[in-house]
Amino acid sequence: MKVFPKTRSEKETERQLKVLQETADRLFSDPVKTKEFFVSRGYITQSGNLTARYRLR
């Protein structure tokens, strides 16, 4: 089976995904930082509950 070389966009996509995964791994490795991240962006409240926007209706 012949394998075609990757295009520049495929290489760039792989690089971006790798960077995103590394960032997620670093962020979510610390539960306190993870909670701060979600609170600061409005996904959850300080008590850990989902904000109204993300609760099931």
C-alpha positions in Angstrom: 0.0 0.0 0.0 1.4 3.3 -1.0 1.4 6.1 1.6 1.2 9.6 0.3 3.3 12.3 2.0 1.3 14.6 4.3 0.4 18.0 3.0 1.4 21.1 4.8 -2.1 21.6 6.1 -2.1 18.1 7.6 1.2 18.7 9.3 0.0 22.0 10.6 -3.2 20.4 11.9 -1.2 17.7 13.7 1.0 20.3 15.2 -1.9 22.4 16.5 -3.6 19.3 17.9 -0.5 18.3 19.7 -0.2 21.8 21.3 -3.8 21.8 22.3 -3.4 18.3 23.9 -0.3 19.4 25.8 -2.1 22.5 27.1 -5.1 20.5 28.2 -2.9 18.0 29.9 -1.0 20.7 31.8 -4.2 22.6 32.7 -6.2 19.5 33.8 -3.4 18.0 35.8 -4.2 20.3 38.7 -7.8 20.2 40.0 -7.6 23.7 41.5 -6.4 25.2 38.2 -9.1 23.3 36.3 -11.9 24.7 38.5 -10.5 28.2 38.2 -10.4 27.8 34.4 -14.1 26.7 34.2 -15.2 29.4 36.7 -13.4 32.2 35.0 -15.0 31.3 31.7 -18.5 31.0 33.1 -19.1 27.3 32.8 -19.4 26.6 36.5 -20.0 28.5 39.7 -17.6 28.8 42.6 -19.6 26.0 44.3 -19.0 23.7 41.3 -22.5 23.8 39.9 -23.1 24.4 36.2 -24.1 27.9 35.4 -27.7 28.5 34.1 -26.6 28.6 30.5 -25.2 25.0 30.6 -27.9 23.3 32.8 -30.4 21.1 31.2 -33.7 22.8 30.7 
